[in-house]
Amino acid sequence: MTTAYHGDAELKLAALEAIFEESLLAEPVGRGILPTPEVAPTVSPALAPPLARSPAPSIDLDDLLMQAEDGSIPEPEVVRCAFWRSFWTLAPIVLSDVAALAAAGLIAQGLLWFADRPAAAVGWFAPLLLLPLMIAYWLGDLYCEIWVHPVVELRQLSRFTTVGLLAACAGGAVAWPCPIWFAIVWPLAICLVPLCRCVVRSACAESGWWGYATLVIGSGEGASNVARALLDTPRSGLRPVLMSDPSGRCRSSVLPVVNHLPTLESIVRTRGIRHAVVSLPDISGAELTERLDGYAQLAPHLLILSDCTTLPCLWAASRSCGRLSGMEVRNGLMLFTLRCLKRLIDLSIAITAICLSFPLLLLIAAVIVLTSRGPALYRHTRVGWHGYKFKAWKFRTMRRDADACLRQHLDRHPDARAEWERDRKLRRDPRVTSFGRFLRRTSLDELPQLWNVLVGDMSLVGPRPIVEDEVPRYAKAFRQYATVKPGITGLWQVSGRTETGYEDRVRLDQFYVRHWSPWLDVYILAKTIVTLLTRNGAY
């Protein structure tokens, strides 16, 4: 039910009824908003989170409305509920860090014990030495209630872990073999801590006891888009339950809409909503400041959104120069040291992958030659860095008469022609051989592109390589596309792959260029492994 309130007494009761039916009784609007009775945790009513749905809730709306108006709901009760909501949300993350650091310490101790038992004097209690790292994580806002982007979280975790272990290694230099133990722990902790956090968030995302009830404040259709984005990303921990449009244009949406400020304040107070997401891109800076001063009295945690499609704010930082304050945006693509680091990563991984996969490359080539007529490898002209053209290598997955076969198929099937003109791809491509279809689904057909990485035509991570006919579809975005080398994998490949529309592909390429850093590449490479294992969006 989606209801808007504008001040009438009858609508006031209807709005409240809709909101609490939506929050406590109705089926969830998006993924993981409310638990079903079968999976709802058993929690004491005094400690129950505000959004947790009991099997048989009973609500006296008249009494609740009266309490909201006269402020008779005890403040300690609201504070207690908010505390336990925060506790149950942060506890799994804290426990995952404890488990990851303990596992890293135990693995390091085990390796040291098997390598040289007399030298393994650190002891099996050694993982306790890693727990102070969690204090560094806390001081670095890695346990904050506002969601941190995974790439930023990966960078912060790696930095604090590295600095902490270097300090511990220096301090333990006199107690041999502590330096060796810390050196073994370092790569394990950098990998295990983010991995455990990701697993825990994915496991908790569908549970109603996890996350924070969130108010969405926006104008017009933009407010609905923000709400849908939050509903589609339950791992963020922000659970939208209510919307408000200060302009009054948004009257119905995927969530209940309350635009009357006194009623909104009452609901936020009585329901213990402590988080709000604000997206007001159409108003002036002075008006935004005035409204934020008012919204600051609604919730202690305000997330003010910027237009990330045009503003590269992933690595932005606030700066103050005397009486002037602003936001510094760094373009990593123009920094020589970071470009050299990207090339070094490309060369090291490409050389290692070619050496390890050489027998597999020979096997795939042999199967292609034996199962279909034609060469094992296929090369096609692509547009690369600065608009220069190069030959991209792939294993051949199509028949020799692919062009003629495509023309006949498109002439016979108008739906396929529309799909081809829209995405330049076909879900059921008649040109692809049976073994070629297997290669495409597993992405093994792209292994020869490691040679393109080696010679410098491509990178491991970058925008999807395009042909010359696709340049007009990029329009003004092509200038950004040409500032980096195309990649074997990229944001498009880990964001749905062939299920992603062409306009979304262009936006993902723009996002990558604007927000590039080595940490973003590491994040995409990690997600590529998951995408390949799940075969998400591949056909």
C-alpha positions as CSV (number, residue, x, y, z in Angstrom):
1,M,0.0,0.0,0.0
2,T,1.4,3.4,-0.9
3,T,-0.2,6.4,0.7
4,A,0.6,10.1,0.9
5,Y,-0.4,12.4,3.7
6,H,-1.0,16.1,3.3
7,G,-2.7,17.2,6.5
8,D,-6.4,16.1,6.4
9,A,-7.4,14.4,9.7
10,E,-8.9,11.4,7.9
11,L,-5.9,11.0,5.7
12,K,-3.7,11.2,8.8
13,L,-5.1,8.0,10.3
14,A,-5.1,6.3,6.9
15,A,-1.4,7.2,6.4
16,L,-0.4,5.8,9.8
17,E,-2.4,2.7,9.2
18,A,-0.8,2.2,5.8
19,I,2.7,2.7,7.3
20,F,2.4,0.3,10.1
21,E,0.6,-2.3,8.0
22,E,3.5,-2.0,5.6
23,S,6.1,-2.3,8.3
24,L,4.5,-5.0,10.5
25,L,1.9,-7.0,8.6
26,A,2.3,-6.8,4.8
27,E,4.7,-8.8,2.7
28,P,8.1,-7.0,2.1
29,V,8.2,-4.6,-0.8
30,G,11.8,-5.4,-1.6
31,R,14.4,-8.0,-0.8
32,G,15.0,-8.6,2.9
33,I,13.0,-5.7,4.3
34,L,10.9,-7.7,6.7
35,P,11.3,-11.4,7.8
36,T,8.6,-13.9,7.4
37,P,7.2,-15.5,10.5
38,E,9.2,-18.7,9.8
39,V,12.5,-16.9,9.8
40,A,11.8,-14.1,12.3
41,P,14.2,-14.4,15.3
42,T,12.8,-14.9,18.8
43,V,13.5,-11.7,20.6
44,S,12.1,-10.3,23.9
45,P,9.5,-7.7,23.1
46,A,11.4,-5.1,25.1
47,L,14.5,-5.7,23.0
48,A,12.8,-6.3,19.7
49,P,14.1,-4.1,16.8
50,P,11.6,-1.6,15.4
51,L,11.1,-3.5,12.2
52,A,11.0,-7.1,13.4
53,R,7.7,-8.6,12.6
54,S,6.2,-11.0,15.2
55,P,4.0,-13.9,14.1
56,A,0.8,-12.2,15.4
57,P,1.3,-8.5,16.0
58,S,-1.5,-6.4,17.4
59,I,-1.5,-2.7,17.1
60,D,-3.9,-0.1,18.5
61,L,-3.6,2.6,15.9
62,D,-5.7,5.1,17.9
63,D,-3.6,4.7,21.0
64,L,-0.4,4.9,18.9
65,L,-1.5,8.0,17.1
66,M,-2.4,9.6,20.5
67,Q,1.0,8.7,21.9
68,A,2.7,10.1,18.8
69,E,0.9,13.4,19.1
70,D,1.4,14.0,22.9
71,G,4.9,12.4,23.1
72,S,3.7,9.9,25.8
73,I,5.9,7.1,24.4
74,P,8.7,6.7,26.8
75,E,12.0,8.1,25.5
76,P,14.1,5.3,27.2
77,E,12.0,2.7,25.3
78,V,12.8,4.3,21.9
79,V,16.5,4.6,22.9
80,R,16.6,1.0,24.0
81,C,15.1,-0.3,20.8
82,A,17.6,1.8,18.7
83,F,20.5,0.5,20.8
84,W,19.6,-3.1,20.3
85,R,18.9,-2.5,16.6
86,S,22.4,-1.1,16.3
87,F,23.9,-3.9,18.4
88,W,22.3,-6.7,16.4
89,T,23.5,-5.0,13.1
90,L,27.1,-4.4,14.1
91,A,27.6,-7.6,16.1
92,P,27.9,-9.9,13.1
93,I,30.5,-7.7,11.5
94,V,32.5,-7.5,14.7
95,L,32.3,-11.3,15.2
96,S,33.3,-11.9,11.5
97,D,36.5,-9.7,12.1
98,V,37.3,-11.7,15.2
99,A,36.8,-15.0,13.3
100,A,38.9,-13.8,10.3
101,L,41.8,-12.6,12.4
102,A,41.7,-15.7,14.6
103,A,41.8,-17.9,11.5
104,A,44.7,-15.9,10.0
105,G,46.6,-16.3,13.2
106,L,45.9,-20.0,13.6
107,I,46.8,-20.7,9.9
108,A,50.1,-18.7,10.3
109,Q,50.9,-20.6,13.5
110,G,50.2,-23.9,11.8
111,L,52.4,-23.1,8.8
112,L,55.2,-22.0,11.1
113,W,54.8,-25.2,13.2
114,F,55.0,-27.5,10.2
115,A,57.9,-25.6,8.6
116,D,60.1,-25.5,11.7
117,R,58.7,-26.8,15.0
118,P,61.5,-25.4,17.3
119,A,60.9,-21.9,15.7
120,A,57.1,-22.0,16.4
121,A,57.5,-20.4,19.8
122,V,54.8,-17.9,19.2
123,G,52.2,-20.2,20.7
124,W,48.6,-21.1,19.8
125,F,47.4,-18.1,21.8
126,A,49.1,-15.8,19.2
127,P,45.8,-14.9,17.4
128,L,44.9,-12.8,20.5
129,L,47.7,-10.5,19.4
130,L,45.7,-9.6,16.4
131,L,42.6,-8.4,18.2
132,P,44.0,-4.8,18.8
133,L,43.7,-4.4,15.1
134,M,39.9,-4.1,15.7
135,I,40.6,-0.9,17.7
136,A,42.2,0.5,14.5
137,Y,39.2,-0.6,12.5
138,W,36.9,1.2,14.9
139,L,39.0,4.4,14.9
140,G,38.9,4.2,11.1
141,D,35.1,4.2,11.1
142,L,34.9,0.7,9.8
143,Y,32.2,-0.1,12.3
144,C,30.1,3.0,11.5
145,E,26.4,2.7,11.0
146,I,26.4,4.3,7.5
147,W,27.4,1.8,4.9
148,V,30.9,2.0,3.5
149,H,31.4,1.2,-0.2
150,P,33.1,-2.2,-0.6
151,V,36.0,-0.7,-2.5
152,V,36.6,1.9,0.1
153,E,36.2,-0.7,2.9
154,L,38.8,-2.9,1.2
155,R,41.3,0.0,1.0
156,Q,40.7,1.0,4.6
157,L,41.0,-2.6,6.0
158,S,44.1,-3.2,4.0
159,R,45.7,0.0,5.2
160,F,45.0,-0.4,8.9
161,T,45.9,-4.1,8.8
162,T,49.2,-3.4,7.0
163,V,50.2,-0.5,9.4
164,G,49.1,-2.4,12.5
165,L,51.1,-5.6,11.5
166,L,54.2,-3.6,10.5
167,A,54.1,-1.9,13.9
168,A,53.7,-5.2,15.7
169,C,56.4,-6.8,13.6
170,A,58.8,-4.0,14.5
171,G,57.9,-4.3,18.2
172,G,58.3,-8.0,18.1
173,A,61.6,-8.0,16.3
174,V,63.4,-8.9,19.5
175,A,61.1,-11.9,20.1
176,W,61.9,-14.3,17.3
177,P,60.0,-15.7,15.3
178,C,57.3,-13.1,15.8
179,P,58.3,-11.1,12.7
180,I,58.0,-14.2,10.5
181,W,54.6,-15.0,12.1
182,F,53.3,-11.4,11.4
183,A,54.6,-11.6,7.8
184,I,52.6,-14.8,7.3
185,V,49.5,-13.3,8.9
186,W,49.5,-10.1,6.8
187,P,48.3,-11.6,3.4
188,L,45.9,-13.9,5.2
189,A,44.3,-11.1,7.2
190,I,44.0,-8.8,4.2
191,C,42.1,-11.6,2.3
192,L,40.1,-13.1,5.1
193,V,38.7,-10.0,6.9
194,P,37.0,-8.5,3.8
195,L,35.9,-12.0,2.7
196,C,34.3,-12.8,6.0
197,R,32.6,-9.4,6.1
198,C,31.1,-10.0,2.6
199,V,29.8,-13.5,3.6
200,V,28.3,-12.2,6.8
201,R,26.6,-9.3,5.1
202,S,25.1,-11.6,2.4
203,A,23.9,-14.0,5.1
204,C,22.3,-11.2,7.2
205,A,20.9,-9.2,4.4
206,E,17.7,-11.2,4.2
207,S,17.0,-11.1,7.9
208,G,14.6,-8.6,9.4
209,W,16.6,-8.2,12.6
210,W,19.6,-6.8,10.7
211,G,19.9,-3.3,9.3
212,Y,18.5,0.1,10.1
213,A,15.0,1.5,9.4
214,T,15.6,4.4,7.0
215,L,13.7,7.4,6.0
216,V,14.1,8.5,2.3
217,I,13.9,12.2,1.7
218,G,13.7,13.2,-2.0
219,S,11.8,15.1,-4.6
220,G,9.7,13.7,-7.4
221,E,10.7,10.5,-9.2
222,G,14.2,10.8,-7.8
223,A,12.9,9.8,-4.3
224,S,11.4,6.6,-5.7
225,N,14.6,5.8,-7.5
226,V,16.6,6.2,-4.3
227,A,14.1,4.0,-2.4
228,R,14.3,1.3,-5.2
229,A,18.1,1.4,-5.1
230,L,18.2,0.8,-1.4
231,L,15.6,-2.0,-1.7
232,D,17.8,-3.7,-4.3
233,T,20.9,-3.5,-2.1
234,P,19.9,-4.9,1.3
235,R,23.6,-5.6,2.1
236,S,24.0,-1.9,2.7
237,G,22.1,-2.3,6.0
238,L,19.8,0.7,5.2
239,R,16.2,-0.6,5.2
240,P,13.9,2.1,3.7
241,V,10.5,2.0,5.4
242,L,9.2,5.6,4.8
243,M,9.5,8.4,2.2
244,S,9.0,12.1,2.3
245,D,9.0,14.7,-0.4
246,P,9.4,18.3,0.8
247,S,8.2,19.6,-2.5
248,G,5.0,17.5,-2.2
249,R,5.2,16.2,-5.8
250,C,5.7,12.5,-4.8
251,R,2.4,11.3,-3.4
252,S,2.7,7.6,-3.9
253,S,5.6,5.2,-4.4
254,V,7.1,1.8,-3.5
255,L,7.0,2.9,0.1
256,P,4.5,4.9,2.2
257,V,4.8,8.6,1.6
258,V,4.3,11.2,4.4
259,N,4.9,14.8,3.4
260,H,3.3,16.5,6.5
261,L,6.3,17.5,8.7
262,P,4.6,17.2,12.2
263,T,3.2,13.7,11.4
264,L,6.6,12.7,9.9
265,E,8.4,13.8,13.0
266,S,6.0,11.9,15.2
267,I,6.4,8.7,13.2
268,V,10.2,9.0,13.1
269,R,10.3,9.6,16.8
270,T,7.9,6.8,17.9
271,R,9.4,4.2,15.5
272,G,13.0,5.0,16.5
273,I,14.1,5.8,12.9
274,R,17.7,7.0,13.2
275,H,18.8,7.0,9.6
276,A,17.8,9.2,6.7
277,V,18.9,9.3,3.1
278,V,18.6,12.8,1.5
279,S,18.5,13.3,-2.3
280,L,17.6,16.8,-3.3
281,P,19.6,17.6,-6.4
282,D,17.2,20.2,-7.8
283,I,17.3,22.8,-5.0
284,S,19.9,25.5,-4.4
285,G,22.7,25.3,-1.9
286,A,21.2,27.8,0.4
287,E,17.8,26.0,0.4
288,L,19.6,22.6,0.9
289,T,21.4,24.0,3.9
290,E,18.2,25.3,5.4
291,R,16.4,21.9,4.9
292,L,19.4,19.9,6.3
293,D,19.2,22.0,9.4
294,G,15.6,20.9,9.8
295,Y,16.2,17.3,8.9
296,A,19.1,17.1,11.4
297,Q,16.5,17.2,14.1
298,L,14.7,14.2,12.6
299,A,17.5,11.6,12.6
300,P,21.1,11.6,14.0
301,H,22.5,9.9,10.8
302,L,22.0,11.8,7.5
303,L,23.4,10.5,4.3
304,I,23.3,13.3,1.7
305,L,23.5,11.8,-1.8
306,S,25.3,13.4,-4.7
307,D,24.9,12.4,-8.3
308,C,27.6,9.7,-8.5
309,T,27.1,9.3,-12.3
310,T,28.6,12.7,-12.8
311,L,30.6,13.4,-9.7
312,P,33.5,11.1,-9.0
313,C,33.0,11.1,-5.2
314,L,34.2,7.5,-4.4
315,W,37.7,8.8,-3.6
316,A,36.7,12.4,-2.8
317,A,37.7,14.0,0.5
318,S,36.6,17.2,2.2
319,R,39.2,19.9,2.3
320,S,39.4,23.3,4.0
321,C,41.5,26.2,2.9
322,G,41.0,29.0,5.5
323,R,37.4,30.1,5.2
324,L,36.9,28.1,2.0
325,S,35.8,24.5,2.1
326,G,35.1,22.0,-0.6
327,M,35.7,18.5,-1.9
328,E,38.9,17.3,-3.5
329,V,38.5,14.9,-6.4
330,R,41.6,12.9,-7.5
331,N,42.0,11.6,-11.0
332,G,44.1,8.5,-10.6
333,L,44.5,8.0,-14.3
334,M,46.7,11.1,-14.5
335,L,49.0,9.9,-11.7
336,F,52.2,8.3,-13.2
337,T,52.8,6.1,-10.1
338,L,49.3,4.6,-10.2
339,R,49.5,4.0,-13.9
340,C,52.8,2.2,-13.5
341,L,51.3,0.1,-10.6
342,K,48.3,-0.8,-12.9
343,R,50.7,-1.9,-15.6
344,L,52.8,-3.9,-13.1
345,I,49.8,-5.7,-11.9
346,D,48.7,-6.5,-15.5
347,L,52.1,-7.9,-16.4
348,S,52.6,-10.0,-13.2
349,I,49.1,-11.6,-13.4
350,A,49.1,-12.1,-17.2
351,I,52.5,-13.8,-17.2
352,T,51.5,-16.1,-14.3
353,A,48.1,-16.9,-15.8
354,I,49.7,-17.8,-19.2
355,C,52.2,-20.1,-17.6
356,L,49.7,-21.9,-15.4
357,S,47.0,-22.2,-18.1
358,F,49.2,-23.2,-21.1
359,P,48.2,-26.9,-21.0
360,L,44.5,-25.8,-20.9
361,L,45.0,-23.4,-23.8
362,L,46.4,-26.3,-25.9
363,L,43.6,-28.6,-24.9
364,I,40.9,-26.0,-25.8
365,A,42.5,-25.3,-29.1
366,A,42.6,-29.0,-30.0
367,V,38.9,-29.5,-29.1
368,I,37.9,-26.5,-31.3
369,V,39.8,-27.8,-34.3
370,L,38.4,-31.3,-33.8
371,T,34.7,-30.3,-33.3
372,S,34.3,-27.6,-36.0
373,R,35.9,-26.5,-39.2
374,G,38.3,-23.5,-39.0
375,P,41.2,-22.2,-36.9
376,A,41.2,-22.4,-33.1
377,L,41.8,-18.7,-32.6
378,Y,39.8,-15.7,-33.8
379,R,40.9,-12.1,-33.9
380,H,38.7,-9.0,-34.4
381,T,39.5,-5.3,-34.7
382,R,38.6,-3.4,-31.5
383,V,38.8,0.2,-30.5
384,G,41.3,0.8,-27.6
385,W,43.3,3.4,-25.8
386,H,43.1,6.9,-27.3
387,G,40.9,5.5,-30.1
388,Y,43.7,3.3,-31.6
389,K,42.6,0.1,-33.2
390,F,44.0,-3.3,-32.3
391,K,43.4,-7.0,-32.8
392,A,41.7,-8.7,-29.9
393,W,42.3,-12.5,-29.7
394,K,39.7,-15.0,-28.6
395,F,39.1,-18.7,-29.0
396,R,36.8,-19.2,-32.0
397,T,33.3,-20.0,-30.8
398,M,31.3,-19.5,-34.0
399,R,30.8,-21.3,-37.3
400,R,32.9,-20.3,-40.3
401,D,29.8,-19.0,-42.1
402,A,28.8,-16.9,-39.1
403,D,27.9,-13.7,-41.0
404,A,25.6,-15.4,-43.5
405,C,24.0,-17.4,-40.7
406,L,23.3,-14.2,-38.7
407,R,21.7,-12.4,-41.7
408,Q,19.4,-15.3,-42.4
409,H,18.4,-15.6,-38.7
410,L,17.7,-11.8,-38.4
411,D,15.6,-11.9,-41.6
412,R,13.5,-14.7,-40.3
413,H,13.1,-13.5,-36.7
414,P,12.1,-9.8,-36.2
415,D,12.4,-10.1,-32.4
416,A,16.0,-11.3,-32.8
417,R,16.7,-8.3,-35.0
418,A,15.4,-5.9,-32.4
419,E,17.5,-7.6,-29.8
420,W,20.6,-7.4,-32.0
421,E,20.0,-3.7,-32.8
422,R,19.5,-2.9,-29.1
423,D,22.3,-4.9,-27.5
424,R,24.5,-6.1,-30.4
425,K,24.1,-9.6,-28.8
426,L,21.7,-12.5,-29.1
427,R,20.6,-14.7,-26.2
428,R,20.2,-17.6,-28.6
429,D,22.9,-16.9,-31.2
430,P,22.7,-19.4,-34.1
431,R,26.3,-18.7,-35.1
432,V,27.7,-20.2,-31.8
433,T,28.9,-23.9,-31.9
434,S,28.0,-26.3,-29.0
435,F,31.6,-26.2,-27.6
436,G,31.7,-22.5,-28.2
437,R,28.6,-22.0,-26.1
438,F,30.4,-23.8,-23.3
439,L,33.5,-21.6,-23.7
440,R,31.3,-18.4,-23.6
441,R,29.4,-19.5,-20.5
442,T,32.7,-20.2,-18.7
443,S,34.5,-17.2,-20.2
444,L,37.3,-19.5,-21.3
445,D,37.0,-18.1,-24.8
446,E,38.7,-14.9,-23.5
447,L,41.9,-16.5,-22.3
448,P,43.9,-15.6,-25.4
449,Q,43.3,-11.9,-24.5
450,L,46.0,-12.4,-21.9
451,W,48.4,-11.9,-24.9
452,N,46.7,-8.6,-25.6
453,V,47.4,-7.6,-21.9
454,L,51.0,-8.8,-22.2
455,V,51.7,-6.6,-25.3
456,G,49.9,-3.6,-23.8
457,D,46.8,-3.4,-26.0
458,M,44.5,-4.3,-23.1
459,S,44.4,-4.4,-19.4
460,L,43.1,-7.0,-17.0
461,V,40.4,-4.6,-15.8
462,G,38.8,-1.9,-17.9
463,P,35.8,-1.0,-20.1
464,R,34.4,-3.6,-22.4
465,P,36.3,-3.6,-25.7
466,I,34.0,-2.3,-28.4
467,V,34.0,-2.3,-32.2
468,E,34.0,0.8,-34.4
469,D,30.3,0.5,-35.1
470,E,29.6,1.0,-31.4
471,V,31.4,4.3,-31.1
472,P,28.4,6.4,-32.0
473,R,26.4,4.7,-29.3
474,Y,28.8,6.0,-26.7
475,A,28.4,9.5,-28.0
476,K,30.1,12.0,-25.7
477,A,31.1,9.2,-23.3
478,F,33.5,7.8,-25.9
479,R,36.1,10.4,-24.9
480,Q,36.1,8.9,-21.4
481,Y,36.1,5.4,-22.7
482,A,39.3,6.2,-24.7
483,T,41.2,7.4,-21.7
484,V,41.9,3.8,-20.5
485,K,42.7,0.5,-22.0
486,P,39.8,-1.9,-22.5
487,G,39.9,-4.8,-20.1
488,I,39.3,-8.5,-20.1
489,T,37.0,-8.0,-17.1
490,G,35.3,-4.9,-15.8
491,L,32.2,-3.5,-14.1
492,W,30.0,-4.6,-16.9
493,Q,31.2,-8.2,-16.6
494,V,30.6,-8.3,-12.9
495,S,27.3,-6.4,-13.0
496,G,25.0,-8.8,-14.9
497,R,27.1,-9.2,-18.0
498,T,24.9,-9.9,-21.0
499,E,21.8,-9.2,-19.0
500,T,22.8,-5.6,-18.7
501,G,21.3,-3.1,-21.2
502,Y,23.6,-1.1,-23.5
503,E,22.9,2.2,-21.8
504,D,23.8,0.7,-18.4
505,R,27.1,-0.6,-19.9
506,V,28.0,2.9,-21.0
507,R,27.2,4.2,-17.5
508,L,29.3,1.5,-15.9
509,D,32.2,2.3,-18.2
510,Q,31.9,6.0,-17.2
511,F,31.7,5.1,-13.5
512,Y,34.9,3.0,-13.9
513,V,36.8,5.8,-15.6
514,R,35.7,8.5,-13.1
515,H,36.4,6.4,-10.0
516,W,39.4,4.4,-11.1
517,S,42.0,3.3,-8.6
518,P,44.1,0.1,-8.0
519,W,41.6,-0.7,-5.2
520,L,38.7,-0.7,-7.7
521,D,40.6,-3.0,-9.9
522,V,41.3,-5.4,-7.0
523,Y,37.6,-5.3,-6.1
524,I,36.5,-6.1,-9.7
525,L,39.0,-8.9,-10.0
526,A,37.6,-10.5,-6.8
527,K,34.1,-10.1,-8.0
528,T,35.1,-11.6,-11.4
529,I,36.0,-14.9,-9.6
530,V,32.5,-15.0,-8.0
531,T,30.8,-14.1,-11.3
532,L,32.6,-16.9,-13.1
533,L,31.8,-19.5,-10.4
534,T,28.1,-18.5,-10.4
535,R,28.0,-17.9,-14.2
536,N,25.8,-14.8,-13.5
537,G,24.5,-13.3,-16.8
538,A,26.5,-15.6,-19.1
539,Y,25.1,-17.1,-22.2
